[in-house]
Amino acid sequence: MRDSFAVLQATYNDGCTTPGNCEYFLTRVLTNLDDLYNSMKASPKGDGHFAAPLARIRAMRKSLGGDFSFPNLKRHQKLLLDTREAVNTWMQSRPEDYR
């Protein structure tokens, strides 16, 4: 859990502002959210403990509709970043889950 969360937090140092970097960045955020989702699902604390962030990531995935192409990620950029922010906020209030 700790490693997956740390990698997701590292995306805050990156963005779509550098030319040619946006595709890499959005794909990275998506991959990091997926990795954190899998870590939460595998946690001995169980799904119930992580209900809110798991639901948020599932909703994001549903909105993406299985299309992980750059044009679709760009169209859903706000959703990706809002999901990252919501999950980060939730995790920050529970340091025992990642420290």
DRENTORKOL-3810 file (N, C-alpha, C; in nm, 4 decimals):
REM DRENTORKOL-3810
@n.u->0.0817; n.v->-0.1179; n.w->0.0000; ca.u->0.0000; ca.v->0.0000; ca.w->0.0000; c.u->0.0868; c.v->0.1253; c.w->0.0000
@n.u->0.1844; n.v->0.1277; n.w->0.0868; ca.u->0.2695; ca.v->0.2464; ca.w->0.1003; c.u->0.3370; c.v->0.2815; c.w->-0.0317
@n.u->0.3929; n.v->0.1820; n.w->-0.0989; ca.u->0.4626; ca.v->0.2088; ca.w->-0.2246; c.u->0.3676; c.v->0.2597; c.w->-0.3324
@n.u->0.2509; n.v->0.1973; n.w->-0.3422; ca.u->0.1528; ca.v->0.2397; ca.w->-0.4431; c.u->0.1079; c.v->0.3833; c.w->-0.4185
@n.u->0.0872; n.v->0.4176; n.w->-0.2942; ca.u->0.0443; ca.v->0.5539; ca.w->-0.2617; c.u->0.1562; c.v->0.6544; c.w->-0.2886
@n.u->0.2778; n.v->0.6192; n.w->-0.2548; ca.u->0.3919; ca.v->0.7086; ca.w->-0.2782; c.u->0.4100; c.v->0.7371; c.w->-0.4267
@n.u->0.3926; n.v->0.6365; n.w->-0.5092; ca.u->0.4065; ca.v->0.6536; ca.w->-0.6536; c.u->0.2959; c.v->0.7460; c.w->-0.7058
@n.u->0.1750; n.v->0.7289; n.w->-0.6546; ca.u->0.0659; ca.v->0.8172; ca.w->-0.6955; c.u->0.0957; c.v->0.9613; c.w->-0.6542
@n.u->0.1453; n.v->0.9805; n.w->-0.5334; ca.u->0.1775; ca.v->1.1160; ca.w->-0.4868; c.u->0.2849; c.v->1.1814; c.w->-0.5735
@n.u->0.3738; n.v->1.1028; n.w->-0.6281; ca.u->0.4802; ca.v->1.1576; ca.w->-0.7126; c.u->0.4244; c.v->1.2228; c.w->-0.8391
@n.u->0.3014; n.v->1.1895; n.w->-0.8773; ca.u->0.2438; ca.v->1.2515; ca.w->-0.9966; c.u->0.2122; c.v->1.3990; c.w->-0.9741
@n.u->0.2114; n.v->1.4425; n.w->-0.8489; ca.u->0.1865; ca.v->1.5839; ca.w->-0.8215; c.u->0.3023; c.v->1.6720; c.w->-0.8693
@n.u->0.4164; n.v->1.6128; n.w->-0.8988; ca.u->0.5324; ca.v->1.6874; ca.w->-0.9480; c.u->0.5371; c.v->1.6918; c.w->-1.1005
@n.u->0.4313; n.v->1.6459; n.w->-1.1644; ca.u->0.4291; ca.v->1.6347; ca.w->-1.3094; c.u->0.2959; c.v->1.6898; c.w->-1.3596
@n.u->0.2791; n.v->1.6965; n.w->-1.4898; ca.u->0.1525; ca.v->1.7441; ca.w->-1.5437; c.u->0.1538; c.v->1.7530; c.w->-1.6938
@n.u->0.0515; n.v->1.8147; n.w->-1.7473; ca.u->0.0373; ca.v->1.8312; ca.w->-1.8918; c.u->0.0938; c.v->1.9647; c.w->-1.9403
@n.u->0.1693; n.v->2.0305; n.w->-1.8565; ca.u->0.2217; ca.v->2.1619; ca.w->-1.8937; c.u->0.3464; c.v->2.1541; c.w->-1.9803
@n.u->0.4210; n.v->2.0465; n.w->-1.9704; ca.u->0.5407; ca.v->2.0295; ca.w->-2.0526; c.u->0.5006; c.v->1.9718; c.w->-2.1884
@n.u->0.5383; n.v->2.0351; n.w->-2.2972; ca.u->0.5009; ca.v->1.9840; ca.w->-2.4297; c.u->0.5445; c.v->1.8384; c.w->-2.4483
@n.u->0.4532; n.v->1.7585; n.w->-2.4991; ca.u->0.4836; ca.v->1.6188; ca.w->-2.5255; c.u->0.4743; c.v->1.5289; c.w->-2.4038
@n.u->0.4433; n.v->1.5839; n.w->-2.2874; ca.u->0.4422; ca.v->1.5052; ca.w->-2.1637; c.u->0.3024; c.v->1.4609; c.w->-2.1219
@n.u->0.1999; n.v->1.5186; n.w->-2.1788; ca.u->0.0642; ca.v->1.4963; ca.w->-2.1312; c.u->0.0217; c.v->1.3497; c.w->-2.1418
@n.u->0.0501; n.v->1.2858; n.w->-2.2515; ca.u->0.0110; ca.v->1.1448; ca.w->-2.2674; c.u->0.0767; c.v->1.0585; c.w->-2.1613
@n.u->0.2063; n.v->1.0780; n.w->-2.1426; ca.u->0.2782; ca.v->1.0035; ca.w->-2.0387; c.u->0.2175; c.v->1.0293; c.w->-1.9007
@n.u->0.1921; n.v->1.1556; n.w->-1.8703; ca.u->0.1403; ca.v->1.1937; ca.w->-1.7397; c.u->0.0034; c.v->1.1324; c.w->-1.7122
@n.u->-0.0899; n.v->1.1459; n.w->-1.8049; ca.u->-0.2248; ca.v->1.0940; ca.w->-1.7820; c.u->-0.2250; c.v->0.9420; c.w->-1.7727
@n.u->-0.1450; n.v->0.8780; n.w->-1.8560; ca.u->-0.1331; ca.v->0.7316; ca.w->-1.8485; c.u->-0.0733; c.v->0.6907; c.w->-1.7148
@n.u->0.0224; n.v->0.7666; n.w->-1.6673; ca.u->0.0855; ca.v->0.7390; ca.w->-1.5379; c.u->-0.0147; c.v->0.7528; c.w->-1.4230
@n.u->-0.0947; n.v->0.8584; n.w->-1.4240; ca.u->-0.1957; ca.v->0.8764; ca.w->-1.3194; c.u->-0.2925; c.v->0.7584; c.w->-1.3209
@n.u->-0.3401; n.v->0.7202; n.w->-1.4390; ca.u->-0.4319; ca.v->0.6067; ca.w->-1.4509; c.u->-0.3676; c.v->0.4786; c.w->-1.3980
@n.u->-0.2469; n.v->0.4510; n.w->-1.4385; ca.u->-0.1762; ca.v->0.3304; ca.w->-1.3948; c.u->-0.1548; c.v->0.3320; c.w->-1.2441
@n.u->-0.1162; n.v->0.4466; n.w->-1.1911; ca.u->-0.0927; ca.v->0.4562; ca.w->-1.0463; c.u->-0.2212; c.v->0.4381; c.w->-0.9673
@n.u->-0.3320; n.v->0.4918; n.w->-1.0157; ca.u->-0.4604; ca.v->0.4706; ca.w->-0.9491; c.u->-0.5006; c.v->0.3230; c.w->-0.9547
@n.u->-0.4764; n.v->0.2594; n.w->-1.0689; ca.u->-0.5053; ca.v->0.1159; ca.w->-1.0808; c.u->-0.4199; c.v->0.0340; c.w->-0.9846
@n.u->-0.2929; n.v->0.0686; n.w->-0.9736; ca.u->-0.2040; ca.v->-0.0029; ca.w->-0.8821; c.u->-0.2482; c.v->0.0155; c.w->-0.7370
@n.u->-0.2863; n.v->0.1364; n.w->-0.7013; ca.u->-0.3336; ca.v->0.1623; ca.w->-0.5652; c.u->-0.4641; c.v->0.0872; c.w->-0.5394
@n.u->-0.5512; n.v->0.0835; n.w->-0.6372; ca.u->-0.6760; ca.v->0.0078; ca.w->-0.6272; c.u->-0.6450; c.v->-0.1392; c.w->-0.5954
@n.u->-0.5530; n.v->-0.1971; n.w->-0.6719; ca.u->-0.5164; ca.v->-0.3371; ca.w->-0.6506; c.u->-0.4539; c.v->-0.3585; c.w->-0.5130
@n.u->-0.3753; n.v->-0.2642; n.w->-0.4670; ca.u->-0.3161; ca.v->-0.2742; ca.w->-0.3327; c.u->-0.4239; c.v->-0.2694; c.w->-0.2252
@n.u->-0.5215; n.v->-0.1836; n.w->-0.2442; ca.u->-0.6310; ca.v->-0.1756; ca.w->-0.1473; c.u->-0.7122; c.v->-0.3042; c.w->-0.1456
@n.u->-0.7382; n.v->-0.3577; n.w->-0.2640; ca.u->-0.8142; ca.v->-0.4823; ca.w->-0.2727; c.u->-0.7392; c.v->-0.5975; c.w->-0.2066
@n.u->-0.6075; n.v->-0.5951; n.w->-0.2121; ca.u->-0.5257; ca.v->-0.7026; ca.w->-0.1555; c.u->-0.4960; c.v->-0.6821; c.w->-0.0069
@n.u->-0.5297; n.v->-0.5677; n.w->0.0464; ca.u->-0.4995; ca.v->-0.5362; ca.w->0.1858; c.u->-0.5769; c.v->-0.6260; c.w->0.2815
@n.u->-0.5115; n.v->-0.6683; n.w->0.3899; ca.u->-0.5817; ca.v->-0.7468; ca.w->0.4911; c.u->-0.6945; c.v->-0.6682; c.w->0.5593
@n.u->-0.6936; n.v->-0.5359; n.w->0.5461; ca.u->-0.8007; ca.v->-0.4547; ca.w->0.6066; c.u->-0.9334; c.v->-0.4741; c.w->0.5353
@n.u->-0.9288; n.v->-0.5218; n.w->0.4140; ca.u->-1.0501; ca.v->-0.5534; ca.w->0.3403; c.u->-1.1118; c.v->-0.4380; c.w->0.2650
@n.u->-1.2024; n.v->-0.4742; n.w->0.1745; ca.u->-1.2704; ca.v->-0.3768; ca.w->0.0884; c.u->-1.3469; c.v->-0.2709; c.w->0.1679
@n.u->-1.4089; n.v->-0.3117; n.w->0.2774; ca.u->-1.4899; ca.v->-0.2195; ca.w->0.3560; c.u->-1.4102; c.v->-0.1015; c.w->0.4082
@n.u->-1.2862; n.v->-0.1266; n.w->0.4456; ca.u->-1.2012; ca.v->-0.0191; ca.w->0.4978; c.u->-1.1727; c.v->0.0862; c.w->0.3906
@n.u->-1.1580; n.v->0.0422; n.w->0.2668; ca.u->-1.1225; ca.v->0.1305; ca.w->0.1554; c.u->-1.2421; c.v->0.1588; c.w->0.0640
@n.u->-1.3625; n.v->0.1471; n.w->0.1169; ca.u->-1.4838; ca.v->0.1582; ca.w->0.0345; c.u->-1.4879; c.v->0.2874; c.w->-0.0483
@n.u->-1.4601; n.v->0.4005; n.w->0.0128; ca.u->-1.4714; ca.v->0.5287; ca.w->-0.0586; c.u->-1.3714; c.v->0.5410; c.w->-0.1741
@n.u->-1.2407; n.v->0.5183; n.w->-0.1508; ca.u->-1.1492; ca.v->0.5322; ca.w->-0.2645; c.u->-1.1704; c.v->0.4243; c.w->-0.3711
@n.u->-1.2057; n.v->0.3030; n.w->-0.3293; ca.u->-1.2325; ca.v->0.1978; ca.w->-0.4276; c.u->-1.3513; c.v->0.2365; c.w->-0.5153
@n.u->-1.4561; n.v->0.2897; n.w->-0.4548; ca.u->-1.5739; ca.v->0.3320; ca.w->-0.5314; c.u->-1.5384; c.v->0.4455; c.w->-0.6270
@n.u->-1.4566; n.v->0.5365; n.w->-0.5808; ca.u->-1.4173; ca.v->0.6505; ca.w->-0.6651; c.u->-1.3381; c.v->0.6030; c.w->-0.7871
@n.u->-1.2459; n.v->0.5098; n.w->-0.7660; ca.u->-1.1654; ca.v->0.4580; ca.w->-0.8774; c.u->-1.2526; c.v->0.3750; c.w->-0.9718
@n.u->-1.3447; n.v->0.2956; n.w->-0.9167; ca.u->-1.4362; ca.v->0.2186; ca.w->-1.0023; c.u->-1.5209; c.v->0.3118; c.w->-1.0891
@n.u->-1.5703; n.v->0.4194; n.w->-1.0320; ca.u->-1.6507; ca.v->0.5158; ca.w->-1.1082; c.u->-1.5686; c.v->0.5791; c.w->-1.2197
@n.u->-1.4424; n.v->0.6096; n.w->-1.1911; ca.u->-1.3535; ca.v->0.6659; ca.w->-1.2928; c.u->-1.3360; c.v->0.5654; c.w->-1.4065
@n.u->-1.3088; n.v->0.4402; n.w->-1.3699; ca.u->-1.2910; ca.v->0.3355; ca.w->-1.4713; c.u->-1.4158; c.v->0.3225; c.w->-1.5585
@n.u->-1.5321; n.v->0.3257; n.w->-1.4947; ca.u->-1.6579; ca.v->0.3137; ca.w->-1.5697; c.u->-1.6718; c.v->0.4293; c.w->-1.6685
@n.u->-1.6394; n.v->0.5491; n.w->-1.6247; ca.u->-1.6481; ca.v->0.6659; ca.w->-1.7130; c.u->-1.5526; c.v->0.6552; c.w->-1.8310
@n.u->-1.4361; n.v->0.5952; n.w->-1.8080; ca.u->-1.3399; ca.v->0.5770; ca.w->-1.9169; c.u->-1.3885; c.v->0.4726; c.w->-2.0167
@n.u->-1.4772; n.v->0.3849; n.w->-1.9745; ca.u->-1.5378; ca.v->0.2871; ca.w->-2.0651; c.u->-1.4414; c.v->0.1901; c.w->-2.1277
@n.u->-1.3310; n.v->0.1626; n.w->-2.0603; ca.u->-1.2327; ca.v->0.0687; ca.w->-2.1149; c.u->-1.1449; c.v->0.1269; c.w->-2.2241
@n.u->-1.1623; n.v->0.2532; n.w->-2.2542; ca.u->-1.0819; ca.v->0.3202; ca.w->-2.3567; c.u->-0.9710; c.v->0.3991; c.w->-2.2879
@n.u->-0.8500; n.v->0.3445; n.w->-2.2942; ca.u->-0.7360; ca.v->0.4055; ca.w->-2.2278; c.u->-0.6448; c.v->0.4778; c.w->-2.3268
@n.u->-0.7011; n.v->0.5118; n.w->-2.4419; ca.u->-0.6252; ca.v->0.5859; ca.w->-2.5430; c.u->-0.6017; c.v->0.7278; c.w->-2.4929
@n.u->-0.4976; n.v->0.7903; n.w->-2.5452; ca.u->-0.4672; ca.v->0.9265; ca.w->-2.5037; c.u->-0.5827; c.v->1.0237; c.w->-2.5307
@n.u->-0.6476; n.v->1.0176; n.w->-2.6479; ca.u->-0.7590; ca.v->1.1116; ca.w->-2.6689; c.u->-0.8680; c.v->1.0967; c.w->-2.5617
@n.u->-0.8986; n.v->0.9747; n.w->-2.5203; ca.u->-1.0009; ca.v->0.9557; ca.w->-2.4178; c.u->-0.9511; c.v->0.9996; c.w->-2.2804
@n.u->-0.8238; n.v->0.9712; n.w->-2.2498; ca.u->-0.7686; ca.v->1.0175; ca.w->-2.1220; c.u->-0.7664; c.v->1.1703; c.w->-2.1181
@n.u->-0.7333; n.v->1.2327; n.w->-2.2285; ca.u->-0.7312; ca.v->1.3794; ca.w->-2.2351; c.u->-0.8722; c.v->1.4354; c.w->-2.2148
@n.u->-0.9712; n.v->1.3706; n.w->-2.2780; ca.u->-1.1106; ca.v->1.4121; ca.w->-2.2597; c.u->-1.1540; c.v->1.4012; c.w->-2.1140
@n.u->-1.0980; n.v->1.3022; n.w->-2.0432; ca.u->-1.1337; ca.v->1.2766; ca.w->-1.9038; c.u->-1.0253; c.v->1.3233; c.w->-1.8061
@n.u->-0.9411; n.v->1.4154; n.w->-1.8500; ca.u->-0.8308; ca.v->1.4627; ca.w->-1.7661; c.u->-0.8798; c.v->1.5136; c.w->-1.6307
@n.u->-0.9842; n.v->1.5927; n.w->-1.6293; ca.u->-1.0370; ca.v->1.6456; ca.w->-1.5030; c.u->-1.0815; c.v->1.5317; c.w->-1.4120
@n.u->-1.1492; n.v->1.4326; n.w->-1.4663; ca.u->-1.1930; ca.v->1.3178; ca.w->-1.3884; c.u->-1.0738; c.v->1.2433; c.w->-1.3286
@n.u->-0.9706; n.v->1.2202; n.w->-1.4085; ca.u->-0.8505; ca.v->1.1510; ca.w->-1.3593; c.u->-0.7875; c.v->1.2280; c.w->-1.2432
@n.u->-0.7714; n.v->1.3581; n.w->-1.2612; ca.u->-0.7058; ca.v->1.4379; ca.w->-1.1580; c.u->-0.7949; c.v->1.4573; c.w->-1.0356
@n.u->-0.9247; n.v->1.4695; n.w->-1.0569; ca.u->-1.0164; ca.v->1.4774; ca.w->-0.9427; c.u->-1.0176; c.v->1.3476; c.w->-0.8630
@n.u->-1.0089; n.v->1.2352; n.w->-0.9333; ca.u->-1.0039; ca.v->1.1053; ca.w->-0.8658; c.u->-0.8756; c.v->1.0946; c.w->-0.7852
@n.u->-0.7652; n.v->1.1328; n.w->-0.8465; ca.u->-0.6371; ca.v->1.1313; ca.w->-0.7749; c.u->-0.6451; c.v->1.2174; c.w->-0.6498
@n.u->-0.7035; n.v->1.3351; n.w->-0.6628; ca.u->-0.7142; ca.v->1.4273; ca.w->-0.5498; c.u->-0.8023; c.v->1.3693; c.w->-0.4391
@n.u->-0.9154; n.v->1.3115; n.w->-0.4757; ca.u->-1.0056; ca.v->1.2545; ca.w->-0.3757; c.u->-0.9408; c.v->1.1373; c.w->-0.3025
@n.u->-0.8723; n.v->1.0523; n.w->-0.3759; ca.u->-0.8048; ca.v->0.9379; ca.w->-0.3142; c.u->-0.6905; c.v->0.9871; c.w->-0.2255
@n.u->-0.6160; n.v->1.0844; n.w->-0.2725; ca.u->-0.5065; ca.v->1.1405; ca.w->-0.1929; c.u->-0.5595; c.v->1.2009; c.w->-0.0627
@n.u->-0.6669; n.v->1.2772; n.w->-0.0718; ca.u->-0.7260; ca.v->1.3387; ca.w->0.0475; c.u->-0.7713; c.v->1.2321; c.w->0.1464
@n.u->-0.8358; n.v->1.1293; n.w->0.0957; ca.u->-0.8824; ca.v->1.0197; ca.w->0.1822; c.u->-0.7630; c.v->0.9532; c.w->0.2514
@n.u->-0.6599; n.v->0.9231; n.w->0.1746; ca.u->-0.5415; ca.v->0.8556; ca.w->0.2299; c.u->-0.4695; c.v->0.9453; c.w->0.3304
@n.u->-0.4594; n.v->1.0737; n.w->0.3016; ca.u->-0.3889; ca.v->1.1646; ca.w->0.3915; c.u->-0.4546; c.v->1.1686; c.w->0.5299
@n.u->-0.5834; n.v->1.1424; n.w->0.5354; ca.u->-0.6526; ca.v->1.1433; ca.w->0.6643; c.u->-0.6401; c.v->1.0099; c.w->0.7377
@n.u->-0.5701; n.v->0.9157; n.w->0.6767; ca.u->-0.5490; ca.v->0.7834; ca.w->0.7367; c.u->-0.4027; c.v->0.7408; c.w->0.7243
@n.u->-0.3118; n.v->0.8118; n.w->0.7888; ca.u->-0.1692; ca.v->0.7818; ca.w->0.7726; c.u->-0.1315; c.v->0.6388; c.w->0.8151
@n.u->-0.2095; n.v->0.5778; n.w->0.9013; ca.u->-0.1789; ca.v->0.4418; ca.w->0.9413; c.u->-0.1892; c.v->0.3432; c.w->0.8243
@n.u->-0.2555; n.v->0.3835; n.w->0.7164; ca.u->-0.2703; ca.v->0.2965; ca.w->0.5992; c.u->-0.1503; c.v->0.3025; c.w->0.5045
@n.u->-0.0666; n.v->0.4020; n.w->0.5189; ca.u->0.0460; ca.v->0.4119; ca.w->0.4240; c.u->0.1797; c.v->0.4387; c.w->0.4911
@n.u->0.1851; n.v->0.4469; n.w->0.6213; ca.u->0.3140; ca.v->0.4707; ca.w->0.6877; c.u->0.3625; c.v->0.3466; c.w->0.7557
END
